[in-house]
């Protein structure tokens, strides 16, 4: 019993750490798409290619046999490809939302993934959520509405396009949390192999989508040639290593321990991290409604992680 409790707390810690690192990722995306002038599709393509390649190289060195085992079954191949697409879609939708709004708002909208996860789990298991999870969900929804409307429920305070991309981010978040569970990927191959392969295989979707989009966007070479040393540092360290490999790796490993519903709710730490980083680094201004929304997210995290 003590070992199980220790494992659960370790899972909570990994999930919260991953969510915190995601916040750094969001601020990095905001910097690269605004100050760096890079379109979201290019930032996402670079993120997937470099992050996925580094992760895949590690897997070939340390987990080659497990990687091979993933591709011995049609079911697991389908699962890993669906997971890869959901990871890529999440990064692209998130980058689009950040460019239109800001890192803090985008990460709060991403919390809608908790709603979709809980609805899916309750529907498929024919069970109501636990009281704490339901209350946590209500708090998360209140925080999201507060930030999106700035306290006036009759007026949407953010761009419709930003809200649309934010909802898409929430949906893709729910997908990449639920897919590994539905296909038993974590149980069979471990979170490290699944996340690494998911990132690497995301290039299958990232390259053609950028090729289509770039016909009317700035050329990648001209954008990247305009990057200075600091922009490259933000991209490689802040976005790829810390925000992508660290963020997704720690978060999904934690989710594999604590479960999809609690894990999706614990991801609420991300908007807090993103908001603090955006305010301190980029000088992004936030209203009192934004701050209250972030505090509600923190309260929700503390609430659902306390003992029953």
C-alpha positions in Angstrom: 0.0 0.0 0.0 2.8 2.4 0.9 4.6 1.6 -2.4 1.4 2.2 -4.4 1.0 5.6 -2.6 4.6 6.5 -3.3 4.2 5.6 -6.9 1.1 7.7 -7.2 2.9 10.7 -5.7 5.7 10.2 -8.1 3.2 10.2 -11.0 1.7 13.4 -9.7 5.2 15.0 -9.5 6.1 13.9 -13.1 2.7 15.2 -14.4 3.1 18.6 -12.7 6.7 18.9 -13.8 5.7 18.1 -17.4 2.9 20.7 -17.3 5.3 23.3 -15.9 7.8 22.7 -18.7 5.0 23.0 -21.2 4.5 26.5 -19.9 8.1 27.3 -21.0 7.3 25.8 -24.3 4.3 28.1 -24.7 6.3 31.2 -24.0 9.0 30.0 -26.4 6.3 29.6 -29.2 5.0 33.1 -28.4 8.4 34.6 -28.8 9.3 32.7 -32.0 6.0 33.5 -33.7 5.9 37.2 -32.7 9.5 38.4 -32.1 11.0 35.8 -34.4 8.5 36.2 -37.2 8.1 32.4 -37.8 4.6 31.1 -38.8 3.1 28.4 -36.4 3.4 25.7 -39.0 7.1 26.3 -39.4 7.7 26.4 -35.7 5.8 23.1 -35.3 7.6 21.5 -38.2 11.0 22.4 -36.7 9.9 21.3 -33.3 8.7 17.9 -34.5 11.7 17.2 -36.8 14.4 18.2 -34.3 12.7 17.0 -31.1 11.6 13.8 -32.7 15.0 13.0 -34.3 16.8 13.5 -31.0 14.3 11.3 -29.1 14.4 8.6 -31.9 18.2 8.6 -31.8 18.1 7.9 -28.1 15.6 5.1 -28.6 17.7 3.4 -31.2 20.7 3.4 -28.8 18.8 2.3 -25.6 15.5 0.8 -26.7 16.0 -0.7 -30.2 14.3 -4.1 -29.4 11.2 -2.4 -27.9 11.0 0.0 -30.9 11.0 -3.0 -33.2 8.3 -4.7 -31.2 5.9 -1.7 -31.7 5.8 -2.5 -35.4 5.1 -6.2 -35.2 1.3 -5.7 -34.8 -1.2 -3.9 -37.0 -3.0 -2.7 -34.0 0.0 -1.1 -32.3 1.1 0.4 -35.6 -2.3 2.0 -36.0 -2.2 3.1 -32.3 1.3 4.7 -32.6 0.4 6.5 -35.8 -2.8 7.9 -34.3 -0.9 9.0 -31.2 1.8 10.6 -33.5 -0.9 12.6 -35.4 -2.6 13.7 -32.1 0.8 14.9 -30.7 1.5 16.9 -33.9 -2.0 18.3 -34.1 -1.8 19.4 -30.5 1.5 21.3 -31.1 0.2 22.9 -34.3 -3.2 24.0 -32.8 -1.4 25.2 -29.7 1.1 27.3 -31.7 -1.8 28.8 -33.8 -3.7 29.7 -30.6 -0.6 31.3 -29.0 0.1 33.4 -32.1 -3.5 34.7 -32.1 -3.9 35.2 -28.3 -0.9 34.6 -26.0 0.8 31.7 -24.2 -1.2 32.0 -21.0 -4.6 32.1 -22.7 -3.7 29.3 -25.1 -2.8 27.0 -22.2 -6.0 27.7 -20.3 -8.0 26.9 -23.4 -6.0 23.7 -23.7 -7.5 22.7 -20.3 -10.7 22.0 -22.2 -9.0 18.7 -22.9 -9.9 17.7 -19.3 -13.6 18.1 -20.2 -13.3 15.9 -23.3 -11.3 13.3 -21.4 -13.7 13.1 -18.6 -16.7 12.9 -20.9 -15.1 10.1 -22.9 -14.1 8.1 -19.9 -17.5 8.4 -18.3 -19.3 7.5 -21.5 -17.2 4.4 -22.2 -17.1 3.1 -18.7 -20.7 4.0 -17.9 -19.6 5.6 -14.6 -19.9 9.0 -13.2 -16.7 10.8 -12.3 -15.6 10.8 -8.7 -16.8 13.8 -6.6 -13.3 15.4 -6.5 -12.7 15.0 -10.2 -16.1 16.5 -11.0 -15.5 19.5 -8.7 -12.1 19.9 -10.2 -13.6 19.9 -13.7 -16.2 22.5 -12.7 -13.4 24.7 -11.3 -11.4 24.3 -14.5 -14.4 25.3 -16.6 -15.1 28.3 -14.5 -11.5 29.4 -14.9 -11.6 28.9 -18.6 -14.9 30.9 -19.0 -13.6 33.7 -16.7 -10.5 34.2 -18.9 -12.4 33.8 -22.2 -15.1 36.3 -21.3 -13.3 38.5 -18.7 -16.2 38.2 -16.4 -19.0 39.1 -18.9 -20.5 35.8 -20.1 -22.4 37.7 -22.9 -19.2 38.9 -24.6 -16.3 36.8 -25.8 -13.1 38.7 -25.0 -10.8 36.7 -27.2 -10.7 36.4 -31.0 -13.1 33.8 -32.4 -10.2 32.3 -34.4 -8.2 32.0 -31.2 -11.1 30.3 -29.4 -11.6 27.9 -32.3 -7.9 26.9 -32.4 -8.0 26.7 -28.5 -10.9 24.2 -28.6 -9.0 22.2 -31.3 -6.0 22.2 -28.9 -8.2 20.8 -26.1 -9.5 18.1 -28.4 -6.1 17.1 -29.6 -4.9 17.1 -25.9 -7.6 14.6 -25.0 -6.7 12.4 -28.0 -3.0 12.1 -27.1 -3.9 11.3 -23.5 -6.5 8.7 -24.4 -5.0 7.0 -27.4 -2.1 5.2 -25.6 -4.6 3.9 -23.0 -7.1 2.6 -25.6 -4.4 0.8 -27.5 -2.4 -0.4 -24.4 0.8 1.3 -25.7 2.2 2.4 -22.4 1.5 -1.0 -20.7 3.2 -2.9 -23.6 6.2 -0.6 -24.5 6.6 2.0 -21.7 6.0 5.8 -21.9 9.5 6.7 -23.1 9.3 4.6 -26.3 5.7 5.6 -27.1 6.3 9.3 -26.6 9.6 9.2 -28.5 8.1 7.3 -31.5 5.1 9.6 -31.4 7.2 12.7 -31.7 9.4 11.2 -34.5 6.5 9.9 -36.5 4.8 13.3 -36.3 7.1 14.4 -39.2 4.9 12.2 -41.5 2.2 14.8 -40.9 4.2 17.9 -40.3 6.1 18.0 -43.6 3.2 17.8 -46.0 1.0 20.1 -44.0 3.8 22.7 -44.0 4.4 22.2 -47.7 0.8 23.0 -48.4 0.7 26.0 -46.1 4.0 27.4 -47.1 2.8 28.2 -50.6 1.2 31.3 -49.2 3.6 31.9 -46.2 7.1 33.2 -45.7 9.8 30.9 -47.1 11.4 28.8 -44.3 14.9 29.7 -45.4 14.3 33.4 -45.2 12.7 33.1 -41.8 15.4 30.9 -40.3 18.2 33.0 -41.8 16.7 35.9 -39.8 17.1 34.0 -36.5 19.9 35.3 -34.3 21.7 33.4 -31.6 19.0 34.0 -29.0 16.2 32.9 -31.3 18.1 29.6 -31.9 18.7 29.2 -28.2 15.0 29.7 -27.4 14.1 27.2 -30.1 16.6 24.4 -29.3 16.6 24.7 -25.5 13.3 26.3 -24.6 11.0 24.7 -27.2 12.6 21.4 -28.2 14.6 20.1 -25.3 12.7 21.6 -22.3 9.2 22.2 -23.7 8.9 19.2 -26.1 11.1 16.4 -25.0 10.9 17.3 -21.3 7.3 18.5 -21.2 5.6 15.7 -23.1 8.0 13.0 -21.8 7.5 13.8 -18.1 3.8 14.6 -18.5 2.8 11.5 -20.3 4.9 9.3 -18.0 3.0 10.8 -15.1 -0.3 10.3 -16.8 0.6 6.6 -17.3 0.7 6.3 -13.5 -2.1 8.6 -12.2 -4.6 7.9 -15.0 -6.1 9.9 -17.8 -8.7 11.9 -15.9 -6.5 13.0 -13.0 -3.6 13.5 -15.3 -5.6 15.8 -17.6 -6.6 17.9 -14.6 -3.1 18.1 -13.2 -2.1 19.6 -16.6 -3.8 22.8 -15.3 -0.4 23.8 -13.8 0.6 24.7 -17.4 -1.4 27.9 -17.8 0.1 29.2 -14.5 3.7 28.4 -15.7 3.0 30.0 -19.1 1.4 33.1 -17.6 4.3 33.7 -15.2 6.9 33.1 -18.0 5.0 35.3 -20.5 4.7 38.2 -18.0 8.3 38.0 -16.7 10.0 37.4 -20.1 7.8 39.0 -22.8 6.0 41.5 -20.7 2.5 40.2 -21.6 -0.2 42.0 -19.6 -2.8 40.0 -17.8 -6.0 41.3 -16.2 -7.4 40.5 -12.8 -9.8 38.0 -14.4 -6.8 36.2 -15.9 -5.0 36.1 -12.6 -8.2 34.8 -10.8 -8.5 32.1 -13.5 -5.0 31.0 -12.9 -5.5 30.9 -9.1 -8.6 28.7 -9.6 -6.5 26.3 -11.7 -3.9 26.1 -8.8 -6.7 25.5 -6.3 -8.1 22.7 -8.5 -4.7 21.0 -8.7 -4.3 21.2 -4.9 -7.8 19.9 -4.5 -7.6 16.8 -6.6 -4.1 15.8 -5.4 -5.1 15.7 -1.7 -5.9 12.3 -0.2 -9.5 11.1 -0.4 
